[in-house]
Amino acid sequence: MELQFEGDELKSVLNRLRRAQGQISGVIKMIEEGRDCEDVVTQLAAASRALDRAGFAIIATGLQQCLTDADRNERDGETTQQMKARLEKLFLSLA
């Protein structure tokens, strides 16, 4: 299944990923500078949340597309149950 994003969805996911990228760069710099542990952990937690939210947005879009493509998937040999199991595994990978 190829994931396709609409304009606003794509912009939102990319912004979240860029935010996480900046926060991770900040964590690396903080560690290199020997900054306070609490500050480093706070920044790391923010990066983790940004990645989680981007992941959930990607999965939500994938779920929506899979539901609309269910007929096509069945024609390609994948049953609804197989598709559900695959998507559940993806979703749980972020939990």
NUTIMAR-699064 format. One line per 3 residues: number of its first residue (from 1); for each residue x, y, z of N, C-alpha, C. Coordinates in Angstrom, 1 decimal. Example, Ala and Ser with C-alpha at 12.3 -4.5 7.8 and 13.67 -1.06 7.14 Angstrom:
2
1) 13.2 -5.7 7.8 12.3 -4.5 7.8 13.2 -3.3 7.8 ~ 12.8 -2.2 7.1 13.7 -1.1 7.1 12.9 0.0 7.9
REM end
This chain:
95
1) 0.8 -1.2 0.0 0.0 0.0 0.0 0.9 1.2 0.0 ~ 0.7 2.1 -0.9 1.4 3.4 -1.0 0.6 4.4 -0.3 ~ 1.3 5.1 0.7 0.7 6.1 1.5 0.7 7.4 0.8
4) -0.5 8.0 0.7 -0.7 9.3 0.0 -1.3 10.3 0.9 ~ -0.6 11.5 1.0 -1.1 12.5 1.9 -1.7 13.7 1.1 ~ -2.8 14.2 1.7 -3.3 15.5 1.1 -2.4 16.6 1.6
7) -2.6 17.8 1.0 -1.7 18.9 1.3 -1.5 19.3 2.7 ~ -2.6 19.5 3.5 -2.5 19.8 4.9 -2.0 18.7 5.7 ~ -2.4 17.4 5.4 -1.9 16.3 6.1 -0.3 16.2 6.0
10) 0.1 16.3 4.7 1.6 16.2 4.5 2.3 17.3 5.2 ~ 1.8 18.5 5.1 2.4 19.7 5.8 2.5 19.4 7.3 ~ 1.5 18.9 7.9 1.4 18.7 9.4 2.4 17.6 9.8
13) 2.5 16.5 9.0 3.4 15.4 9.3 4.8 15.9 9.2 ~ 5.1 16.6 8.1 6.5 17.0 7.9 6.9 18.1 8.9 ~ 6.0 18.9 9.3 6.3 19.9 10.4 6.6 19.1 11.7
16) 5.9 18.1 12.1 6.1 17.4 13.3 7.5 16.7 13.2 ~ 7.8 16.1 12.0 9.1 15.4 11.9 10.3 16.4 11.9 ~ 10.1 17.5 11.3 11.1 18.6 11.4 11.3 19.1 12.8
19) 10.2 19.2 13.5 10.3 19.6 14.9 11.1 18.6 15.7 ~ 10.8 17.3 15.5 11.5 16.3 16.2 13.0 16.3 15.8 ~ 13.3 16.5 14.5 14.6 16.5 14.1 15.4 17.6 14.8
22) 14.8 18.8 14.9 15.5 19.9 15.6 15.7 19.6 17.0 ~ 14.7 19.0 17.7 14.8 18.7 19.1 15.9 17.6 19.3 ~ 16.0 16.6 18.4 17.1 15.6 18.6 18.4 16.3 18.4
25) 18.5 17.2 17.4 19.8 17.9 17.2 20.1 18.7 18.5 ~ 19.1 19.3 19.1 19.3 20.0 20.4 19.8 19.1 21.5 ~ 19.2 17.9 21.6 19.7 16.9 22.6 21.1 16.6 22.4
28) 21.5 16.3 21.2 22.9 16.0 20.9 23.8 17.1 21.3 ~ 23.5 18.3 20.9 24.3 19.5 21.3 24.4 19.6 22.8 ~ 23.2 19.4 23.5 23.2 19.6 25.0 24.1 18.5 25.6
31) 24.1 17.3 25.1 25.0 16.3 25.7 26.4 16.6 25.4 ~ 26.7 17.1 24.2 28.1 17.4 23.9 28.6 18.6 24.8 ~ 27.7 19.5 25.2 28.1 20.6 26.0 28.0 20.3 27.5
34) 27.6 19.1 27.8 27.6 18.7 29.2 26.5 19.4 30.0 ~ 25.3 19.6 29.4 24.2 20.3 30.0 23.6 19.5 31.1 ~ 22.7 20.1 31.9 22.0 19.5 33.0 21.1 18.3 32.5
37) 21.2 17.3 33.2 20.5 16.0 32.9 19.0 16.3 32.7 ~ 18.4 17.1 33.6 16.9 17.3 33.6 16.6 18.1 32.3 ~ 17.4 19.0 31.9 17.1 19.7 30.6 17.2 18.8 29.4
40) 18.2 17.9 29.4 18.4 16.9 28.3 17.2 16.0 28.2 ~ 16.8 15.5 29.4 15.6 14.6 29.4 14.4 15.3 28.9 ~ 14.2 16.5 29.4 13.0 17.3 28.9 12.9 17.4 27.4
43) 14.1 17.8 26.9 14.2 18.0 25.4 14.0 16.6 24.7 ~ 14.5 15.6 25.2 14.4 14.2 24.6 12.9 13.8 24.7 ~ 12.2 14.1 25.8 10.8 13.7 25.9 10.0 14.5 24.8
46) 10.3 15.8 24.6 9.6 16.6 23.6 9.8 16.0 22.2 ~ 11.0 15.5 21.9 11.3 14.9 20.6 10.5 13.6 20.5 ~ 10.5 12.8 21.5 9.7 11.6 21.5 8.2 11.8 21.2
49) 7.7 12.8 21.9 6.2 13.2 21.6 6.0 13.6 20.2 ~ 6.9 14.4 19.7 6.8 14.9 18.3 6.8 13.7 17.3 ~ 7.7 12.7 17.6 7.8 11.5 16.7 6.5 10.7 16.8
52) 6.0 10.5 18.1 4.8 9.8 18.3 3.6 10.4 17.5 ~ 3.5 11.7 17.6 2.4 12.3 17.0 2.5 12.2 15.5 ~ 3.7 12.3 14.9 3.9 12.1 13.5 3.5 10.7 13.1
55) 3.9 9.8 13.9 3.6 8.4 13.6 2.1 8.1 13.7 ~ 1.5 8.6 14.7 0.0 8.4 14.7 -0.7 9.1 13.6 ~ -0.2 10.2 13.1 -0.9 10.9 12.0 -0.7 10.0 10.7
58) 0.5 9.4 10.6 0.8 8.6 9.4 -0.1 7.4 9.5 ~ -0.2 6.7 10.6 -1.0 5.5 10.7 -2.5 5.9 10.5 ~ -3.0 7.0 11.0 -4.4 7.4 10.8 -4.7 7.6 9.4
61) -3.8 8.2 8.6 -3.9 8.4 7.2 -3.9 7.0 6.5 ~ -3.0 6.1 6.9 -3.0 4.8 6.4 -4.2 4.0 6.6 ~ -4.8 4.1 7.8 -6.0 3.4 8.1 -7.2 3.9 7.3
64) -7.2 5.2 7.1 -8.3 5.8 6.3 -8.2 5.3 4.8 ~ -7.0 5.3 4.3 -6.8 4.8 3.0 -7.0 3.4 2.8 ~ -6.7 2.6 3.8 -6.9 1.1 3.7 -8.4 0.8 3.7
67) -9.1 1.6 4.5 -10.6 1.4 4.6 -11.2 1.7 3.2 ~ -10.7 2.7 2.6 -11.3 3.1 1.3 -10.8 2.1 0.2 ~ -9.7 1.5 0.4 -9.1 0.6 -0.6 -9.3 -0.9 -0.3
70) -10.2 -1.2 0.7 -10.5 -2.5 1.1 -10.9 -3.4 -0.1 ~ -11.7 -2.9 -1.0 -12.1 -3.7 -2.1 -10.9 -4.1 -3.0 ~ -10.1 -3.1 -3.2 -8.9 -3.3 -4.1 -8.0 -4.4 -3.4
73) -7.8 -4.3 -2.1 -6.9 -5.2 -1.4 -7.5 -6.6 -1.5 ~ -8.8 -6.8 -1.4 -9.3 -8.1 -1.5 -9.1 -8.7 -2.9 ~ -9.2 -7.8 -3.9 -9.0 -8.2 -5.3 -7.5 -8.6 -5.5
76) -6.6 -8.0 -4.7 -5.2 -8.3 -4.8 -4.8 -9.5 -3.9 ~ -5.8 -10.2 -3.3 -5.5 -11.4 -2.5 -5.4 -11.2 -1.0 ~ -5.5 -10.0 -0.6 -5.4 -9.7 0.9 -6.8 -9.6 1.4
79) -7.1 -10.5 2.4 -8.4 -10.4 3.0 -8.4 -9.2 4.0 ~ -9.7 -8.9 4.4 -9.9 -7.8 5.3 -9.2 -8.2 6.7 ~ -9.2 -9.4 7.1 -8.6 -9.8 8.3 -7.1 -9.7 8.2
82) -6.5 -10.0 7.1 -5.0 -9.9 7.0 -4.6 -8.4 7.0 ~ -5.4 -7.6 6.3 -5.1 -6.2 6.3 -5.3 -5.6 7.7 ~ -6.3 -6.0 8.5 -6.5 -5.5 9.8 -5.3 -5.9 10.7
85) -4.9 -7.2 10.6 -3.7 -7.7 11.4 -2.5 -6.9 11.1 ~ -2.2 -6.6 9.8 -1.1 -5.8 9.4 -1.1 -4.4 10.0 ~ -2.3 -3.8 9.9 -2.4 -2.4 10.4 -2.3 -2.3 11.9
88) -2.9 -3.4 12.6 -2.8 -3.4 14.0 -1.3 -3.5 14.5 ~ -0.6 -4.3 13.8 0.8 -4.5 14.1 1.6 -3.2 13.9 ~ 1.3 -2.4 12.9 1.9 -1.1 12.7 1.5 -0.2 13.8
91) 0.2 -0.1 14.2 -0.2 0.8 15.2 0.4 0.4 16.5 ~ 0.5 -0.9 16.9 1.1 -1.3 18.1 2.6 -1.0 18.2 ~ 3.3 -0.9 17.0 4.7 -0.6 17.0 5.0 0.8 17.5
94) 4.0 1.7 17.6 4.2 3.0 18.1 3.7 3.1 19.6 ~ 3.1 2.0 20.1 2.6 2.1 21.5 3.6 1.9 22.5
REM end
